């Protein structure tokens, strides 16, 4: 057998060098993590459906007759429009606020959940427990009464009890606690709903309430620290008018700096 020409040997070595990386065994492909139910829902949604999930509609908790226009509107919003949740409030009659009965609100929410393709997020303004919006439930005092006891443990127990009531009714998100510092004695709407005018005291009871609301793993809820900063220093009912803070910037900032870290 004749000797291999040098140029052919050089060409063979060059090709071997170029092909070597391609001939190596490829590492096993990494298995993709299975998508969560939430991610699968999102992937299957149109932009309009995703936007609808950011909308919560209002309800008094009352169960309207199935042939009424009010019921058809709820069905349209939940089943067709695909809203993300329902906020429970009371209705106002000639004699004042009227709260829904427990069996009524549970029946209504259960029916709406069955109509919804994606589970609804249900919120409730349960600032003094469920009694603020639901009849026949324990009537707790305002926050200032809890602060007057001198023990945040009572606020912690209110958070725990409110969470249990809320979940029993089908509510996942409570609009509480009130974290306002009531440093304006002329405030007509915050007043005794606040834990007081001392920011340290307010912070202690708010923290205790949050801990109580998350204490029972079987009845955990979302919570809301309300209201907007400075609402405790206003002199206008924000339900009836637009509050305005005519104070120096240093005044609200001083409250924030006094809060415990």
HELIX and SHEET records of a PDB file:
HELIX    1   1 UNK A    6  UNK A   23  1                                  18    
HELIX    2   2 UNK A   37  UNK A   43  1                                   7    
HELIX    3   3 UNK A   47  UNK A   52  1                                   6    
HELIX    4   4 UNK A   69  UNK A   75  1                                   7    
HELIX    5   5 UNK A   76  UNK A   80  3                                   5    
HELIX    6   6 UNK A  102  UNK A  115  1                                  14    
HELIX    7   7 UNK A  130  UNK A  132  5                                   3    
HELIX    8   8 UNK A  143  UNK A  148  1                                   6    
HELIX    9   9 UNK A  152  UNK A  169  1                                  18    
HELIX   10  10 UNK A  191  UNK A  193  5                                   3    
HELIX   11  11 UNK A  199  UNK A  213  1                                  15    
HELIX   12  12 UNK A  231  UNK A  233  5                                   3    
HELIX   13  13 UNK A  249  UNK A  258  1                                  10    
SHEET    1   A 4 UNK A  56  UNK A  59  0                                        
SHEET    2   A 4 UNK A  85  UNK A  88  1                                        
SHEET    3   A 4 UNK A 121  UNK A 124  1                                        
SHEET    4   A 4 UNK A 173  UNK A 174  1                                        
SHEET    1   B 2 UNK A  91  UNK A  93  0                                        
SHEET    2   B 2 UNK A  96  UNK A  98 -1                                        
END                                                                             
